[in-house]
Amino acid sequence: MHDEADADLRRLCDRAGVATQWSDIFGKTHQVAAEDLRDILAAIGLGVDDDHGIAARIEEIERELRTLPPLITAAAGERISLPLDAGDYRIELEDGSERSGRLEADLILGSSLSAPAQPGYHTLVLGDRRICLAVAPERCFSVSDAIGRPDARAWGIAVQLYSLRRPGDGGVGDYPALAGFARQAAARGADALAISPVHAQFSADPDRFSPYAPSSRVMLNVLHVGADETGPEGAIEAKRLEELELVDWPAMSRNRLARLRREYDAGGDRDPKFSAWRAQAGEAVDAHALFEALHAHVWGADHALWHWRDWPAEYASMDAPGIAGFRDSHAAEIGFHAWLQFRADGALAAAQQAAVDAGMTIGLISDLAVGTDSGGSHCWSRQGETLRGLTVGAPPDLLQIKGQNWGITAFSARGLRQNGYQGFIEMLRGAMRHAGGVRIDHGMGIARLWVIPEGKTADHGSYLAFPEQDLRRLIALESQRNRAIVLAEDLGTVPEGFQDRLQACGIDGMRILMFERDDAGFTAPRGWTRKASAMTSTHDLPPVAGWWAGQDIEVRGELLDTEEAKLADERADRKKQRAELWHAMRESGAAHGEQPADDEPGPVVDAALAHAGGSACEIVMIPLEDVLALPDQPNLPGTVDEHPNWRRRLGRPVESVLDVPAVEARLAALAASRKRSQA
């Protein structure tokens, strides 16, 4: 491609929010190939057949920006610039009051007005046009708001829901077990309980069970509904599954859904509470239930038709010609899947209520995955708001020289704007509905995502920009309305200034013990960011016990074919890091005495919790694996079947899992260190 055409293509990318270059963790700049840029542009609806089509695409983008979308955001009391000539306006506020005026001339777009001082979803009336005006508060609902003290120092435990045990759970942690564990954690003084994602999966295909690749981030995972088996055959199978060390997702799913279907057929469909709930639940529940029934019907008949894009045209979308007939002929199936959501919704609500009743000031913190499976219900029902032909991942780095392709997709920036951010708001409300907080996985997705053309490796991707200001404002608005704190994973390559913008908005980042270091060693916890969540580890990293023993190095070497020379370097680095960590924990007062041996993780775990607890962060969230000093991590990135990702279960039931002297002492020390950190 000649230089002039290349410059035109890159100008189009700049207007479309597609990065033409990117910087790695060392600051080195990489140019994105023109072919890859064209593929990404085509996937977001801005394809060009030749260089002469670029000008038309740029004009298309400019025309979109000059058109008022269905929803605009604003900060309370600030000026709003509009691409309009002067004229009269009226604002209908949520409280029923109105204000009117005349648009003032504006040098930026054309005209402007002052946003109302009251946050909320108001209506801006311009002649015959009615536009939603989402006015955001200054910041999100905070930990201090929840605790009721400006110097709040909260703490909580992070659990993998599937791992929890209770008698009669049928082989997987469920919402009743979550309620039971919440009571136990609250009794030890915990303010919060973060949980793994409970997004809806694929009932027809239980082999797909990764909580971070769901069918929908709005609906719930119905396999966590408590359904103690009473039938003789089902009870035998449930007991077998319950005794396993790993969740057998396919077998458990078949048994659980069969049990729930019997309950539904025995009268659940006639429950007046279900009827009332379904009537007010809205389109999202109906769309998901319809998809679940369709997926079982179409894929069950032909296993080549797993993805909805391969379905017959009569079922290709919500308004396809065959949908009305399918609704009539499969009403019972659709009703069953709606009823499953009803059961899940009630059970999750009960778990949050149990946490609050037991004394937690925050309660559950839900986990919001970065995207969804492109073959799921959300992409099928909201095709105009999701990316098509692109997957999400991460750029190349030292550990992944080809980058990472997570095999999921996400919202479309253009689609969100054109559809009034309906899907995004719906998702936030779903995450906050029965929780006192939400954790946003890969929080950089608020600003940008690394997108990859389908069929290509991750090194052929680039960053796609998102309307960060609009999304932050909507998050703050929903956070305050739902009284839910917001945490965001801000690890890895972070856009310049992004963390500062999160903090200004009241979104807490994450500070991981093993990453809080510089060239001089581990940093003192009192120097950690206050507006953040301190953690000893995450689900993708080894717990402290495994890290101290170097188990993660050996597991990666065995499962990921890491070269022996690289493993030797990692072992040597780890030896040095152990000494540095123990020194840092002694300096903070969390550790005492000589450095323990590699196979003595107990004192190290004790010190790590107290060390993180003494941080300046306003909240500390400790993975249950570290509370119990377990060595294995829930997920090993880069593996699928080689490692038991999302399957490990705890050895004891929730009612007694914390009733161990070492665990009790560990949590007591954590609570004490939190109090001392206020001084």
WOGIGI-V692623 format. One line per field, one symbol per residue. psi: psi as a letter, one per 20 degrees, with the letter a starting at -180 (. if undefined). burial: + if it has 9 or more other ideal C-beta (glycine too) atoms within 8 Angstrom, else -. A space follows every 10 residues. Layout:
# WOGIGI-V692623
psi = ???
burial = ???
This chain:
# WOGIGI-V692623
psi = prgghghggh gggghijopi rqpaijjppp ppqhghgggg ghhjjkqphr hiighhhghg ghgghipprh pqqqqpirqp pqlqrqrqrp poqhjirqqr appqqpighg rrrpqqioqr nrppondjpp ppoopqrhrr prghgghjph kpnrqaqpqo ghhqqqpjij jqprhhhggg hgggghhjjq hqopqqpkqp bohimiinjp ijmrhpjgrq oiijppmpph qgghhggggg hhiqhqpngg gggggghggh hhgghjihij ohhgggghhi hahggggggg ggggghgghh hojilgphii rqhijirhjq higghhggik hggghghghg hgggghhhhh ghhggghijp hgbqorpoqh arpijahghg ilhiiqqpjq rqbqrqahhn hjapoijraa qpgghgghjk kghggggghg higlqjrqpo qmiiihhqqo qpppirrhij arppqqmggg ggghggghgh hjlpqpqpol rbopqpighh hgghijppap opgiimrahi apqphiiqpg mrppqharhj qqrgghghij hhghghhghj lpqhhhhggh ggghgghggg ghghhhhijh qqaqprrhkm ighggghggh ghhjriqiqp opqhhhhilq ipqhpoqiqf ihqmpkhpqq iqqhhjhilp ghgghghhhg ghhgghii.
burial = ----++-+++ +++-++-+++ -+-+-----+ -+---+++++ ++++-+-+-- +-++--++-+ ++-+---++- ++++++---+ ++++--+-++ +-+------- --+--+--++ +++-++-+-+ ++++++---- +++++++--+ +++++++--- -+++++++++ ++++++--++ ++++++++++ ++++++-+-+ ++++++++++ +++-++-++- ++++++++++ +++++++-+- ---++-++-+ ++-+--+++- ++++++++++ ++++---++- +--+--++-- +--+++++++ +++++++++- ----+--+-- +---++---+ -++--++--+ --++++++++ +++++-++++ ++-+++-+-+ ++++++++++ ++++++++++ +++-++++-+ +++++++--+ --+-++-+++ +++++++++- ++++++++++ ++++++++++ +-++++++++ +++--+-+-+ ++++++++-+ ++++++++++ -+++++++++ --++---++- +++-++++++ ++++-+---- -++-++-++- +++++++++- ++++++++++ +++++++-+- ------+--+ +--+--++++ ++++++-+-+ +----+---- ++++++++++ ++++++++++ ++++++++++ ++++++--+- --+-++++++ --++--++-- -+++++++++ ++++--+--
